[in-house]
Amino acid sequence: MIKGIAIEKLFGIYNYDIKIPQGENVSILTGPNGYGKTTILNIIRHLLNCEFWFFYFLEFRRILILFDSDKYIEIQKSAVAQLDYTLLSDKDTVDLSGTLQSQAKIALKENDR
């Protein structure tokens, strides 16, 4: 289960650190029009469906999704026009990797924070 999501520079301007309460049946994401509510939901959907092409077109610097298992997925994007992604699980076993058209690194790791 996802317990939090942090996003740096969504659309080049917005920074979010969203905590999702554990044990709650419903969580509500609110904010003014144009602040990225639907985009945040799409980030989660595309990441969990391994649809990494979505991140090539999205403007952001860093996305971190934290799970209750103390693992997380982190995506970092730079201005270079290549997207390298790797999903790692326990003991650095590669589950999925590849290259798209913009640079980012995606990793699933133990939470060491």
Phi and psi in radians as a Rosetta constraint file:
Dihedral C 1 N 2 CA 2 C 2 CIRCULARHARMONIC -1.325 0.35
Dihedral N 2 CA 2 C 2 N 3 CIRCULARHARMONIC 2.289 0.35
Dihedral C 2 N 3 CA 3 C 3 CIRCULARHARMONIC -1.995 0.35
Dihedral N 3 CA 3 C 3 N 4 CIRCULARHARMONIC -0.071 0.35
Dihedral C 3 N 4 CA 4 C 4 CIRCULARHARMONIC -3.065 0.35
Dihedral N 4 CA 4 C 4 N 5 CIRCULARHARMONIC 2.762 0.35
Dihedral C 4 N 5 CA 5 C 5 CIRCULARHARMONIC -2.501 0.35
Dihedral N 5 CA 5 C 5 N 6 CIRCULARHARMONIC 2.311 0.35
Dihedral C 5 N 6 CA 6 C 6 CIRCULARHARMONIC -2.122 0.35
Dihedral N 6 CA 6 C 6 N 7 CIRCULARHARMONIC 2.366 0.35
Dihedral C 6 N 7 CA 7 C 7 CIRCULARHARMONIC -2.326 0.35
Dihedral N 7 CA 7 C 7 N 8 CIRCULARHARMONIC 2.261 0.35
Dihedral C 7 N 8 CA 8 C 8 CIRCULARHARMONIC -1.868 0.35
Dihedral N 8 CA 8 C 8 N 9 CIRCULARHARMONIC 2.287 0.35
Dihedral C 8 N 9 CA 9 C 9 CIRCULARHARMONIC 1.020 0.35
Dihedral N 9 CA 9 C 9 N 10 CIRCULARHARMONIC 0.795 0.35
Dihedral C 9 N 10 CA 10 C 10 CIRCULARHARMONIC -1.116 0.35
Dihedral N 10 CA 10 C 10 N 11 CIRCULARHARMONIC 2.271 0.35
Dihedral C 10 N 11 CA 11 C 11 CIRCULARHARMONIC 1.046 0.35
Dihedral N 11 CA 11 C 11 N 12 CIRCULARHARMONIC 0.311 0.35
Dihedral C 11 N 12 CA 12 C 12 CIRCULARHARMONIC 1.473 0.35
Dihedral N 12 CA 12 C 12 N 13 CIRCULARHARMONIC -0.045 0.35
Dihedral C 12 N 13 CA 13 C 13 CIRCULARHARMONIC -2.383 0.35
Dihedral N 13 CA 13 C 13 N 14 CIRCULARHARMONIC -0.539 0.35
Dihedral C 13 N 14 CA 14 C 14 CIRCULARHARMONIC -1.681 0.35
Dihedral N 14 CA 14 C 14 N 15 CIRCULARHARMONIC 2.378 0.35
Dihedral C 14 N 15 CA 15 C 15 CIRCULARHARMONIC -2.050 0.35
Dihedral N 15 CA 15 C 15 N 16 CIRCULARHARMONIC 2.276 0.35
Dihedral C 15 N 16 CA 16 C 16 CIRCULARHARMONIC -2.258 0.35
Dihedral N 16 CA 16 C 16 N 17 CIRCULARHARMONIC 2.496 0.35
Dihedral C 16 N 17 CA 17 C 17 CIRCULARHARMONIC -2.359 0.35
Dihedral N 17 CA 17 C 17 N 18 CIRCULARHARMONIC 1.647 0.35
Dihedral C 17 N 18 CA 18 C 18 CIRCULARHARMONIC -1.813 0.35
Dihedral N 18 CA 18 C 18 N 19 CIRCULARHARMONIC 2.124 0.35
Dihedral C 18 N 19 CA 19 C 19 CIRCULARHARMONIC -1.712 0.35
Dihedral N 19 CA 19 C 19 N 20 CIRCULARHARMONIC 2.312 0.35
Dihedral C 19 N 20 CA 20 C 20 CIRCULARHARMONIC -1.823 0.35
Dihedral N 20 CA 20 C 20 N 21 CIRCULARHARMONIC 2.018 0.35
Dihedral C 20 N 21 CA 21 C 21 CIRCULARHARMONIC -1.058 0.35
Dihedral N 21 CA 21 C 21 N 22 CIRCULARHARMONIC 2.308 0.35
Dihedral C 21 N 22 CA 22 C 22 CIRCULARHARMONIC -1.440 0.35
Dihedral N 22 CA 22 C 22 N 23 CIRCULARHARMONIC 2.512 0.35
Dihedral C 22 N 23 CA 23 C 23 CIRCULARHARMONIC 1.471 0.35
Dihedral N 23 CA 23 C 23 N 24 CIRCULARHARMONIC -0.010 0.35
Dihedral C 23 N 24 CA 24 C 24 CIRCULARHARMONIC -1.608 0.35
Dihedral N 24 CA 24 C 24 N 25 CIRCULARHARMONIC 2.512 0.35
Dihedral C 24 N 25 CA 25 C 25 CIRCULARHARMONIC -1.421 0.35
Dihedral N 25 CA 25 C 25 N 26 CIRCULARHARMONIC -0.487 0.35
Dihedral C 25 N 26 CA 26 C 26 CIRCULARHARMONIC -2.397 0.35
Dihedral N 26 CA 26 C 26 N 27 CIRCULARHARMONIC 2.356 0.35
Dihedral C 26 N 27 CA 27 C 27 CIRCULARHARMONIC -2.137 0.35
Dihedral N 27 CA 27 C 27 N 28 CIRCULARHARMONIC 2.456 0.35
Dihedral C 27 N 28 CA 28 C 28 CIRCULARHARMONIC -2.047 0.35
Dihedral N 28 CA 28 C 28 N 29 CIRCULARHARMONIC 2.296 0.35
Dihedral C 28 N 29 CA 29 C 29 CIRCULARHARMONIC -1.861 0.35
Dihedral N 29 CA 29 C 29 N 30 CIRCULARHARMONIC 2.023 0.35
Dihedral C 29 N 30 CA 30 C 30 CIRCULARHARMONIC -2.144 0.35
Dihedral N 30 CA 30 C 30 N 31 CIRCULARHARMONIC 2.771 0.35
Dihedral C 30 N 31 CA 31 C 31 CIRCULARHARMONIC 2.899 0.35
Dihedral N 31 CA 31 C 31 N 32 CIRCULARHARMONIC 2.924 0.35
Dihedral C 31 N 32 CA 32 C 32 CIRCULARHARMONIC -1.124 0.35
Dihedral N 32 CA 32 C 32 N 33 CIRCULARHARMONIC 2.835 0.35
Dihedral C 32 N 33 CA 33 C 33 CIRCULARHARMONIC -1.038 0.35
Dihedral N 33 CA 33 C 33 N 34 CIRCULARHARMONIC 2.409 0.35
Dihedral C 33 N 34 CA 34 C 34 CIRCULARHARMONIC 1.491 0.35
Dihedral N 34 CA 34 C 34 N 35 CIRCULARHARMONIC 0.124 0.35
Dihedral C 34 N 35 CA 35 C 35 CIRCULARHARMONIC -1.650 0.35
Dihedral N 35 CA 35 C 35 N 36 CIRCULARHARMONIC -0.020 0.35
Dihedral C 35 N 36 CA 36 C 36 CIRCULARHARMONIC 1.806 0.35
Dihedral N 36 CA 36 C 36 N 37 CIRCULARHARMONIC 0.286 0.35
Dihedral C 36 N 37 CA 37 C 37 CIRCULARHARMONIC -1.038 0.35
Dihedral N 37 CA 37 C 37 N 38 CIRCULARHARMONIC -0.888 0.35
Dihedral C 37 N 38 CA 38 C 38 CIRCULARHARMONIC -1.158 0.35
Dihedral N 38 CA 38 C 38 N 39 CIRCULARHARMONIC -0.654 0.35
Dihedral C 38 N 39 CA 39 C 39 CIRCULARHARMONIC -1.099 0.35
Dihedral N 39 CA 39 C 39 N 40 CIRCULARHARMONIC -0.699 0.35
Dihedral C 39 N 40 CA 40 C 40 CIRCULARHARMONIC -1.080 0.35
Dihedral N 40 CA 40 C 40 N 41 CIRCULARHARMONIC -0.750 0.35
Dihedral C 40 N 41 CA 41 C 41 CIRCULARHARMONIC -1.124 0.35
Dihedral N 41 CA 41 C 41 N 42 CIRCULARHARMONIC -0.673 0.35
Dihedral C 41 N 42 CA 42 C 42 CIRCULARHARMONIC -1.179 0.35
Dihedral N 42 CA 42 C 42 N 43 CIRCULARHARMONIC -0.611 0.35
Dihedral C 42 N 43 CA 43 C 43 CIRCULARHARMONIC -1.013 0.35
Dihedral N 43 CA 43 C 43 N 44 CIRCULARHARMONIC -0.856 0.35
Dihedral C 43 N 44 CA 44 C 44 CIRCULARHARMONIC -1.079 0.35
Dihedral N 44 CA 44 C 44 N 45 CIRCULARHARMONIC -0.822 0.35
Dihedral C 44 N 45 CA 45 C 45 CIRCULARHARMONIC -1.068 0.35
Dihedral N 45 CA 45 C 45 N 46 CIRCULARHARMONIC -0.865 0.35
Dihedral C 45 N 46 CA 46 C 46 CIRCULARHARMONIC -1.180 0.35
Dihedral N 46 CA 46 C 46 N 47 CIRCULARHARMONIC -0.614 0.35
Dihedral C 46 N 47 CA 47 C 47 CIRCULARHARMONIC -1.186 0.35
Dihedral N 47 CA 47 C 47 N 48 CIRCULARHARMONIC -0.806 0.35
Dihedral C 47 N 48 CA 48 C 48 CIRCULARHARMONIC -1.227 0.35
Dihedral N 48 CA 48 C 48 N 49 CIRCULARHARMONIC -0.368 0.35
Dihedral C 48 N 49 CA 49 C 49 CIRCULARHARMONIC -1.655 0.35
Dihedral N 49 CA 49 C 49 N 50 CIRCULARHARMONIC 0.136 0.35
Dihedral C 49 N 50 CA 50 C 50 CIRCULARHARMONIC 0.979 0.35
Dihedral N 50 CA 50 C 50 N 51 CIRCULARHARMONIC 0.648 0.35
Dihedral C 50 N 51 CA 51 C 51 CIRCULARHARMONIC -1.733 0.35
Dihedral N 51 CA 51 C 51 N 52 CIRCULARHARMONIC 1.293 0.35
Dihedral C 51 N 52 CA 52 C 52 CIRCULARHARMONIC -1.286 0.35
Dihedral N 52 CA 52 C 52 N 53 CIRCULARHARMONIC -0.294 0.35
Dihedral C 52 N 53 CA 53 C 53 CIRCULARHARMONIC -0.988 0.35
Dihedral N 53 CA 53 C 53 N 54 CIRCULARHARMONIC -0.539 0.35
Dihedral C 53 N 54 CA 54 C 54 CIRCULARHARMONIC -0.978 0.35
Dihedral N 54 CA 54 C 54 N 55 CIRCULARHARMONIC -0.655 0.35
Dihedral C 54 N 55 CA 55 C 55 CIRCULARHARMONIC -1.310 0.35
Dihedral N 55 CA 55 C 55 N 56 CIRCULARHARMONIC -0.356 0.35
Dihedral C 55 N 56 CA 56 C 56 CIRCULARHARMONIC -1.123 0.35
Dihedral N 56 CA 56 C 56 N 57 CIRCULARHARMONIC -0.684 0.35
Dihedral C 56 N 57 CA 57 C 57 CIRCULARHARMONIC -1.519 0.35
Dihedral N 57 CA 57 C 57 N 58 CIRCULARHARMONIC -0.277 0.35
Dihedral C 57 N 58 CA 58 C 58 CIRCULARHARMONIC -1.525 0.35
Dihedral N 58 CA 58 C 58 N 59 CIRCULARHARMONIC 2.340 0.35
Dihedral C 58 N 59 CA 59 C 59 CIRCULARHARMONIC -1.540 0.35
Dihedral N 59 CA 59 C 59 N 60 CIRCULARHARMONIC 2.055 0.35
Dihedral C 59 N 60 CA 60 C 60 CIRCULARHARMONIC -2.862 0.35
Dihedral N 60 CA 60 C 60 N 61 CIRCULARHARMONIC 2.891 0.35
Dihedral C 60 N 61 CA 61 C 61 CIRCULARHARMONIC -1.810 0.35
Dihedral N 61 CA 61 C 61 N 62 CIRCULARHARMONIC -0.781 0.35
Dihedral C 61 N 62 CA 62 C 62 CIRCULARHARMONIC -2.678 0.35
Dihedral N 62 CA 62 C 62 N 63 CIRCULARHARMONIC 2.441 0.35
Dihedral C 62 N 63 CA 63 C 63 CIRCULARHARMONIC -2.260 0.35
Dihedral N 63 CA 63 C 63 N 64 CIRCULARHARMONIC 2.327 0.35
Dihedral C 63 N 64 CA 64 C 64 CIRCULARHARMONIC -2.270 0.35
Dihedral N 64 CA 64 C 64 N 65 CIRCULARHARMONIC 2.142 0.35
Dihedral C 64 N 65 CA 65 C 65 CIRCULARHARMONIC -2.004 0.35
Dihedral N 65 CA 65 C 65 N 66 CIRCULARHARMONIC 2.107 0.35
Dihedral C 65 N 66 CA 66 C 66 CIRCULARHARMONIC -1.806 0.35
Dihedral N 66 CA 66 C 66 N 67 CIRCULARHARMONIC 2.311 0.35
Dihedral C 66 N 67 CA 67 C 67 CIRCULARHARMONIC -1.842 0.35
Dihedral N 67 CA 67 C 67 N 68 CIRCULARHARMONIC 2.761 0.35
Dihedral C 67 N 68 CA 68 C 68 CIRCULARHARMONIC -1.203 0.35
Dihedral N 68 CA 68 C 68 N 69 CIRCULARHARMONIC -0.195 0.35
Dihedral C 68 N 69 CA 69 C 69 CIRCULARHARMONIC -1.457 0.35
Dihedral N 69 CA 69 C 69 N 70 CIRCULARHARMONIC 0.118 0.35
Dihedral C 69 N 70 CA 70 C 70 CIRCULARHARMONIC 1.135 0.35
Dihedral N 70 CA 70 C 70 N 71 CIRCULARHARMONIC 0.423 0.35
Dihedral C 70 N 71 CA 71 C 71 CIRCULARHARMONIC -1.835 0.35
Dihedral N 71 CA 71 C 71 N 72 CIRCULARHARMONIC 2.791 0.35
Dihedral C 71 N 72 CA 72 C 72 CIRCULARHARMONIC -2.575 0.35
Dihedral N 72 CA 72 C 72 N 73 CIRCULARHARMONIC 2.794 0.35
Dihedral C 72 N 73 CA 73 C 73 CIRCULARHARMONIC -2.030 0.35
Dihedral N 73 CA 73 C 73 N 74 CIRCULARHARMONIC 2.248 0.35
Dihedral C 73 N 74 CA 74 C 74 CIRCULARHARMONIC -2.171 0.35
Dihedral N 74 CA 74 C 74 N 75 CIRCULARHARMONIC 2.341 0.35
Dihedral C 74 N 75 CA 75 C 75 CIRCULARHARMONIC -2.151 0.35
Dihedral N 75 CA 75 C 75 N 76 CIRCULARHARMONIC 2.215 0.35
Dihedral C 75 N 76 CA 76 C 76 CIRCULARHARMONIC -2.129 0.35
Dihedral N 76 CA 76 C 76 N 77 CIRCULARHARMONIC 2.366 0.35
Dihedral C 76 N 77 CA 77 C 77 CIRCULARHARMONIC -2.125 0.35
Dihedral N 77 CA 77 C 77 N 78 CIRCULARHARMONIC 2.453 0.35
Dihedral C 77 N 78 CA 78 C 78 CIRCULARHARMONIC -2.111 0.35
Dihedral N 78 CA 78 C 78 N 79 CIRCULARHARMONIC -3.135 0.35
Dihedral C 78 N 79 CA 79 C 79 CIRCULARHARMONIC -1.374 0.35
Dihedral N 79 CA 79 C 79 N 80 CIRCULARHARMONIC -0.168 0.35
Dihedral C 79 N 80 CA 80 C 80 CIRCULARHARMONIC -1.182 0.35
Dihedral N 80 CA 80 C 80 N 81 CIRCULARHARMONIC 2.491 0.35
Dihedral C 80 N 81 CA 81 C 81 CIRCULARHARMONIC -1.515 0.35
Dihedral N 81 CA 81 C 81 N 82 CIRCULARHARMONIC 0.988 0.35
Dihedral C 81 N 82 CA 82 C 82 CIRCULARHARMONIC -2.656 0.35
Dihedral N 82 CA 82 C 82 N 83 CIRCULARHARMONIC 2.413 0.35
Dihedral C 82 N 83 CA 83 C 83 CIRCULARHARMONIC -2.021 0.35
Dihedral N 83 CA 83 C 83 N 84 CIRCULARHARMONIC 1.824 0.35
Dihedral C 83 N 84 CA 84 C 84 CIRCULARHARMONIC -1.765 0.35
Dihedral N 84 CA 84 C 84 N 85 CIRCULARHARMONIC 2.253 0.35
Dihedral C 84 N 85 CA 85 C 85 CIRCULARHARMONIC -2.332 0.35
Dihedral N 85 CA 85 C 85 N 86 CIRCULARHARMONIC 2.507 0.35
Dihedral C 85 N 86 CA 86 C 86 CIRCULARHARMONIC -2.485 0.35
Dihedral N 86 CA 86 C 86 N 87 CIRCULARHARMONIC 2.242 0.35
Dihedral C 86 N 87 CA 87 C 87 CIRCULARHARMONIC -1.789 0.35
Dihedral N 87 CA 87 C 87 N 88 CIRCULARHARMONIC 2.163 0.35
Dihedral C 87 N 88 CA 88 C 88 CIRCULARHARMONIC -2.016 0.35
Dihedral N 88 CA 88 C 88 N 89 CIRCULARHARMONIC 2.531 0.35
Dihedral C 88 N 89 CA 89 C 89 CIRCULARHARMONIC -2.057 0.35
Dihedral N 89 CA 89 C 89 N 90 CIRCULARHARMONIC -2.801 0.35
Dihedral C 89 N 90 CA 90 C 90 CIRCULARHARMONIC -0.921 0.35
Dihedral N 90 CA 90 C 90 N 91 CIRCULARHARMONIC 2.458 0.35
Dihedral C 90 N 91 CA 91 C 91 CIRCULARHARMONIC 1.043 0.35
Dihedral N 91 CA 91 C 91 N 92 CIRCULARHARMONIC 0.542 0.35
Dihedral C 91 N 92 CA 92 C 92 CIRCULARHARMONIC 0.991 0.35
Dihedral N 92 CA 92 C 92 N 93 CIRCULARHARMONIC 0.608 0.35
Dihedral C 92 N 93 CA 93 C 93 CIRCULARHARMONIC -1.367 0.35
Dihedral N 93 CA 93 C 93 N 94 CIRCULARHARMONIC 2.197 0.35
Dihedral C 93 N 94 CA 94 C 94 CIRCULARHARMONIC -1.371 0.35
Dihedral N 94 CA 94 C 94 N 95 CIRCULARHARMONIC 2.132 0.35
Dihedral C 94 N 95 CA 95 C 95 CIRCULARHARMONIC -1.693 0.35
Dihedral N 95 CA 95 C 95 N 96 CIRCULARHARMONIC -0.572 0.35
Dihedral C 95 N 96 CA 96 C 96 CIRCULARHARMONIC -2.808 0.35
Dihedral N 96 CA 96 C 96 N 97 CIRCULARHARMONIC 2.425 0.35
Dihedral C 96 N 97 CA 97 C 97 CIRCULARHARMONIC -2.694 0.35
Dihedral N 97 CA 97 C 97 N 98 CIRCULARHARMONIC 2.844 0.35
Dihedral C 97 N 98 CA 98 C 98 CIRCULARHARMONIC 3.035 0.35
Dihedral N 98 CA 98 C 98 N 99 CIRCULARHARMONIC -3.003 0.35
Dihedral C 98 N 99 CA 99 C 99 CIRCULARHARMONIC -2.374 0.35
Dihedral N 99 CA 99 C 99 N 100 CIRCULARHARMONIC 2.364 0.35
Dihedral C 99 N 100 CA 100 C 100 CIRCULARHARMONIC -2.097 0.35
Dihedral N 100 CA 100 C 100 N 101 CIRCULARHARMONIC -2.659 0.35
Dihedral C 100 N 101 CA 101 C 101 CIRCULARHARMONIC -1.793 0.35
Dihedral N 101 CA 101 C 101 N 102 CIRCULARHARMONIC 0.178 0.35
Dihedral C 101 N 102 CA 102 C 102 CIRCULARHARMONIC -2.579 0.35
Dihedral N 102 CA 102 C 102 N 103 CIRCULARHARMONIC 2.631 0.35
Dihedral C 102 N 103 CA 103 C 103 CIRCULARHARMONIC -1.466 0.35
Dihedral N 103 CA 103 C 103 N 104 CIRCULARHARMONIC 2.278 0.35
Dihedral C 103 N 104 CA 104 C 104 CIRCULARHARMONIC -2.789 0.35
Dihedral N 104 CA 104 C 104 N 105 CIRCULARHARMONIC 2.723 0.35
Dihedral C 104 N 105 CA 105 C 105 CIRCULARHARMONIC -2.158 0.35
Dihedral N 105 CA 105 C 105 N 106 CIRCULARHARMONIC 2.303 0.35
Dihedral C 105 N 106 CA 106 C 106 CIRCULARHARMONIC -2.146 0.35
Dihedral N 106 CA 106 C 106 N 107 CIRCULARHARMONIC 2.254 0.35
Dihedral C 106 N 107 CA 107 C 107 CIRCULARHARMONIC -2.511 0.35
Dihedral N 107 CA 107 C 107 N 108 CIRCULARHARMONIC 2.491 0.35
Dihedral C 107 N 108 CA 108 C 108 CIRCULARHARMONIC -1.880 0.35
Dihedral N 108 CA 108 C 108 N 109 CIRCULARHARMONIC 2.051 0.35
Dihedral C 108 N 109 CA 109 C 109 CIRCULARHARMONIC -2.418 0.35
Dihedral N 109 CA 109 C 109 N 110 CIRCULARHARMONIC 2.921 0.35
Dihedral C 109 N 110 CA 110 C 110 CIRCULARHARMONIC -1.172 0.35
Dihedral N 110 CA 110 C 110 N 111 CIRCULARHARMONIC 2.523 0.35
Dihedral C 110 N 111 CA 111 C 111 CIRCULARHARMONIC -1.333 0.35
Dihedral N 111 CA 111 C 111 N 112 CIRCULARHARMONIC 1.987 0.35
Dihedral C 111 N 112 CA 112 C 112 CIRCULARHARMONIC -1.878 0.35
Dihedral N 112 CA 112 C 112 N 113 CIRCULARHARMONIC 0.346 0.35
